[in-house]
Structure formats: structure tokens, C-alpha cells
């Protein structure tokens, strides 16, 4: 929908309807936009305002301990080392099922 804006801020629509936006102090229902939205980079989604998540830089992040690829290839699964103990139970059971099928076949 297009409209013309007059110098006092009144919008005039093609069918002659006029609308003058109210000041924030005159509004019955206030705006929910935060005062610091522009400075902090807030985004409006589905009627709510969200601030961006503050994340650590990559240098300050700590990554989990992993095993080298060459060592992982010949690693015996289920030896109770740290990675073997931290694998979720479902993955352990699926791996065991696959290994049983391979040995049987």
C-alpha cells in the first residue's frame, strides 16, 4: 500500500484516508521496543525483541579432548578410556549390534 507523507508527518492514502502517527508519550498502548535496541543490535521476531547472544571468541573456547585419527582406527571400542566412557549408551549399543552382525556374517 502506498501513501503520501505531508510535512507534519500525516500519511495520506490513495482513497483519501489520513493517519497521523502518535508520539510515544501520547500512545495508549506503548511500544515494546527497548531503548537500547539500536546500540545492542536487537532484532524483532514474532512480536518479541531479542538481543544477540554474546559468545566467547574462538581463542578463549575450550574444545573437548579427542583421539588422533590414526589411533582411533585401530582403537578397541569399549576399553573404558575417556572417549569410550563418554559415548552415549545408545551409540554404544548400536555399535555393539553392528559388530555382532559383522562377526556372525
Secondary structure per residue as TSV (DSSP state, phi and psi in degrees):
chain	resnum	aa	ss	phi	psi
A	1	X	-	360.0	132.9
A	2	X	-	-105.2	154.0
A	3	X	E	-153.3	162.9
A	4	X	E	-105.4	139.8
A	5	X	E	-107.4	123.7
A	6	X	-	-84.9	166.1
A	7	X	T	-58.5	-28.7
A	8	X	T	-85.0	2.7
A	9	X	S	96.8	-0.8
A	10	X	E	-73.4	134.4
A	11	X	E	-93.3	132.4
A	12	X	E	-116.4	117.2
A	13	X	E	-88.0	162.0
A	14	X	T	-54.6	-33.2
A	15	X	T	-87.2	8.2
A	16	X	S	96.3	-4.7
A	17	X	-	-66.7	140.4
A	18	X	E	-118.5	142.2
A	19	X	E	-142.7	126.3
A	20	X	E	-114.2	115.3
A	21	X	-	-61.3	139.4
A	22	X	-	-82.0	154.9
A	23	X	-	-72.0	158.1
A	24	X	T	-58.9	-34.4
A	25	X	T	-71.6	-25.2
A	26	X	T	-88.2	-11.7
A	27	X	-	-70.2	141.1
A	28	X	S	-77.2	-46.8
A	29	X	S	-101.6	112.5
A	30	X	-	-69.7	160.2
A	31	X	-	-77.6	142.8
A	32	X	-	-95.1	3.2
A	33	X	-	-67.0	128.6
A	34	X	-	-64.8	151.8
A	35	X	T	-65.9	-32.8
A	36	X	T	-101.1	26.6
A	37	X	H	-63.1	-39.8
A	38	X	H	-71.5	-43.3
A	39	X	H	-65.6	-40.3
A	40	X	H	-93.3	-3.2
A	41	X	T	75.6	38.0
A	42	X	-	-67.2	149.0
A	43	X	E	-125.7	138.9
A	44	X	E	-97.4	126.4
A	45	X	E	-140.0	125.2
A	46	X	T	54.0	39.5
A	47	X	T	82.0	0.6
A	48	X	E	-117.5	150.3
A	49	X	E	-100.4	132.8
A	50	X	E	-125.8	139.4
A	51	X	-	-93.7	149.0
A	52	X	-	-66.2	147.8
A	53	X	-	-75.3	133.7
A	54	X	-	-86.8	117.2
A	55	X	-	-108.8	157.6
A	56	X	-	-75.2	148.3
A	57	X	-	-67.8	158.4
A	58	X	G	-58.6	-32.4
A	59	X	G	-67.7	-29.9
A	60	X	G	-89.9	-8.9
A	61	X	-	-78.7	148.6
A	62	X	-	-111.6	122.5
A	63	X	-	-94.2	151.1
A	64	X	-	-68.2	155.0
A	65	X	-	-70.8	135.1
A	66	X	-	-130.9	166.3
A	67	X	-	-98.3	147.0
A	68	X	-	-61.5	150.2
A	69	X	H	-61.3	-43.3
A	70	X	H	-62.8	-38.4
A	71	X	H	-73.1	-33.9
A	72	X	H	-68.9	-31.0
A	73	X	H	-64.3	-42.7
A	74	X	T	-97.7	12.2
A	75	X	-	-76.4	135.2
A	76	X	-	-84.1	122.5
A	77	X	T	-72.5	137.9
A	78	X	T	90.8	23.7
A	79	X	S	-86.6	1.4
A	80	X	-	68.6	23.5
A	81	X	-	-76.5	174.7
A	82	X	H	-57.3	-50.3
A	83	X	H	-63.1	-37.0
A	84	X	H	-66.5	-35.2
A	85	X	H	-75.2	-25.7
A	86	X	H	-91.9	-5.9
A	87	X	S	-67.7	132.4
A	88	X	-	-58.4	151.9
A	89	X	H	-60.1	-37.6
A	90	X	H	-63.2	-43.5
A	91	X	H	-64.3	-40.0
A	92	X	H	-60.8	-44.2
A	93	X	H	-66.3	-39.3
A	94	X	H	-64.9	-42.1
A	95	X	H	-62.9	-42.0
A	96	X	H	-62.6	-39.7
A	97	X	H	-64.9	-42.6
A	98	X	H	-64.8	-42.9
A	99	X	H	-64.3	-39.4
A	100	X	H	-62.7	-41.0
A	101	X	H	-66.6	-37.0
A	102	X	H	-66.6	-40.9
A	103	X	H	-68.6	-37.2
A	104	X	H	-73.4	-32.9
A	105	X	-	-86.2	360.0
